[in-house]
Structure formats: C-alpha cells, structure tokens
Amino acid sequence: MKLEEDEILGQFFNTPEKRAKWMRRIVYIYLIWLIFLIVGLTIVLFYYLKL
C-alpha cells in the first residue's frame, strides 16, 4: 500500500510538493532526535563515570 492511498496519511502525501515537504520535515525531526539521543547517552555515561 502506498502512502498516497492511505486514508489518514494520504492527505499529507497526495502531491509531490506535499510529499517533499513532509519528507524534509521528517529528516529534520530525525536529526533532532539523533542529537538528543547522543546528548542523553553522553549525560548518562558521565553520570555513571562520576565525571
């Protein structure tokens, strides 16, 4: 099943422009999540090493 055919997500991905906009947003959200993950793991590591 394609995203364009989905009942809920189809309205966000039904045109190439909308699809490109949402894919760019998803990439940005993923990068922000990755930064928070790295920072969080670093904080936990420093906490357990008592630095």
N, CA, C and O of each residue as an XYZ file, in Angstrom:
204
protein
N       0.841     -1.179      0.000
C       0.000      0.000      0.000
C       0.888      1.246      0.000
O       1.861      1.327      0.750
N       0.547      2.193     -0.832
C       1.303      3.440     -0.918
C       0.778      4.442      0.104
O      -0.357      4.346      0.571
N       1.631      5.404      0.437
C       1.206      6.449      1.372
C       0.050      7.274      0.801
O      -0.837      7.709      1.535
N       0.073      7.480     -0.510
C      -0.977      8.285     -1.140
C      -2.347      7.622     -1.023
O      -3.365      8.314     -1.034
N      -2.391      6.296     -0.912
C      -3.648      5.563     -0.855
C      -4.167      5.386      0.567
O      -5.301      4.946      0.757
N      -3.361      5.721      1.562
C      -3.774      5.560      2.954
C      -4.854      6.579      3.299
O      -4.829      7.708      2.811
N      -5.805      6.175      4.144
C      -6.917      7.061      4.498
C      -6.456      8.275      5.300
O      -6.893      9.396      5.041
N      -5.584      8.055      6.261
C      -5.170      9.139      7.148
C      -3.960      9.882      6.598
O      -3.980     11.109      6.498
N      -2.914      9.155      6.241
C      -1.686      9.796      5.772
C      -1.772     10.281      4.330
O      -0.961     11.106      3.910
N      -2.724      9.793      3.579
C      -2.856     10.167      2.178
C      -3.044     11.658      1.955
O      -2.585     12.200      0.949
N      -3.713     12.321      2.881
C      -3.947     13.762      2.723
C      -2.660     14.574      2.865
O      -2.596     15.711      2.398
N      -1.643     14.011      3.498
C      -0.376     14.715      3.660
C       0.619     14.394      2.553
O       1.569     15.148      2.345
N       0.419     13.288      1.839
C       1.369     12.834      0.828
C       0.747     12.697     -0.557
O       1.281     11.970     -1.394
N      -0.365     13.375     -0.817
C      -1.069     13.153     -2.077
C      -0.465     13.897     -3.271
O      -0.772     13.543     -4.409
N       0.370     14.899     -3.065
C       1.032     15.586     -4.177
C       2.542     15.525     -3.965
O       2.998     15.396     -2.829
N       3.317     15.614     -5.033
C       4.780     15.576     -4.874
C       5.323     16.703     -3.998
O       6.297     16.511     -3.270
N       4.692     17.882     -4.067
C       5.154     19.004     -3.249
C       4.938     18.725     -1.764
O       5.821     18.961     -0.940
N       3.746     18.218     -1.436
C       3.456     17.893     -0.036
C       4.367     16.766      0.456
O       4.860     16.794      1.584
N       4.576     15.785     -0.406
C       5.436     14.657     -0.037
C       6.856     15.146      0.247
O       7.457     14.736      1.241
N       7.402     16.012     -0.605
C       8.753     16.534     -0.404
C       8.833     17.367      0.871
O       9.818     17.289      1.604
N       7.802     18.161      1.134
C       7.787     18.985      2.344
C       7.782     18.126      3.596
O       8.532     18.387      4.536
N       6.939     17.102      3.612
C       6.859     16.245      4.791
C       8.096     15.371      4.952
O       8.520     15.109      6.077
N       8.682     14.916      3.851
C       9.901     14.119      3.958
C      11.048     14.964      4.521
O      11.862     14.466      5.298
N      11.112     16.235      4.131
C      12.134     17.138      4.665
C      11.910     17.350      6.162
O      12.864     17.351      6.940
N      10.657     17.527      6.564
C      10.355     17.690      7.988
C      10.728     16.439      8.777
O      11.267     16.531      9.880
N      10.439     15.279      8.211
C      10.774     14.029      8.891
C      12.283     13.897      9.061
O      12.746     13.436     10.105
N      13.046     14.288      8.065
C      14.513     14.242      8.176
C      14.991     15.184      9.272
O      15.861     14.812     10.060
N      14.447     16.383      9.341
C      14.842     17.328     10.395
C      14.492     16.792     11.777
O      15.291     16.902     12.707
N      13.309     16.218     11.915
C      12.899     15.654     13.201
C      13.821     14.507     13.581
O      14.195     14.367     14.745
N      14.188     13.687     12.606
C      15.099     12.579     12.878
C      16.466     13.091     13.336
O      17.048     12.532     14.265
N      16.980     14.129     12.708
C      18.272     14.684     13.109
C      18.219     15.263     14.519
O      19.158     15.089     15.297
N      17.132     15.950     14.852
C      16.978     16.496     16.205
C      16.896     15.364     17.215
O      17.495     15.446     18.287
N      16.154     14.298     16.882
C      16.056     13.146     17.770
C      17.425     12.508     17.979
O      17.765     12.113     19.095
N      18.207     12.408     16.913
C      19.543     11.824     16.999
C      20.453     12.664     17.888
O      21.230     12.110     18.667
N      20.374     13.975     17.789
C      21.178     14.860     18.639
C      20.791     14.680     20.102
O      21.666     14.562     20.960
N      19.492     14.656     20.400
C      19.048     14.444     21.779
C      19.488     13.078     22.303
O      19.859     12.955     23.470
N      19.449     12.058     21.457
C      19.885     10.726     21.856
C      21.361     10.722     22.223
O      21.742     10.151     23.245
N      22.190     11.347     21.407
C      23.631     11.393     21.674
C      23.913     12.189     22.938
O      24.721     11.769     23.766
N      23.259     13.328     23.096
C      23.448     14.140     24.304
C      22.986     13.376     25.535
O      23.664     13.394     26.562
N      21.852     12.711     25.446
C      21.337     11.952     26.577
C      22.248     10.803     26.963
O      22.500     10.588     28.149
N      22.740     10.068     25.995
C      23.655      8.977     26.293
C      24.967      9.496     26.880
O      25.555      8.850     27.748
N      25.422     10.641     26.418
C      26.637     11.243     26.966
C      26.428     11.653     28.419
O      27.307     11.436     29.253
N      25.296     12.232     28.729
C      24.989     12.634     30.109
C      24.924     11.408     31.013
O      25.462     11.422     32.120
N      24.269     10.350     30.547
C      24.179      9.116     31.337
C      25.571      8.527     31.541
O      25.893      8.078     32.641
N      26.382      8.522     30.520
C      27.741      7.996     30.628
C      28.544      8.799     31.645
O      29.231      8.215     32.483
N      28.471     10.118     31.588
C      29.202     10.956     32.546
C      28.666     10.773     33.958
O      29.429     10.830     34.923
N      27.365     10.553     34.088
C      26.772     10.345     35.416
C      27.304      9.064     36.044
O      27.654      9.043     37.225
N      27.364      8.003     35.258
C      27.826      6.731     35.797
C      29.335      6.701     35.994
O      29.825      5.942     36.830
N      30.073      7.494     35.259
C      31.529      7.559     35.445
C      31.921      8.596     36.492
O      33.092      8.709     36.853
N      30.928      9.359     36.981
C      31.137     10.389     38.018
C      32.159     11.435     37.579
O      33.023     11.833     38.361
N      32.058     11.876     36.329
C      32.987     12.909     35.833
C      32.399     14.291     36.008
O      33.035     15.283     35.650
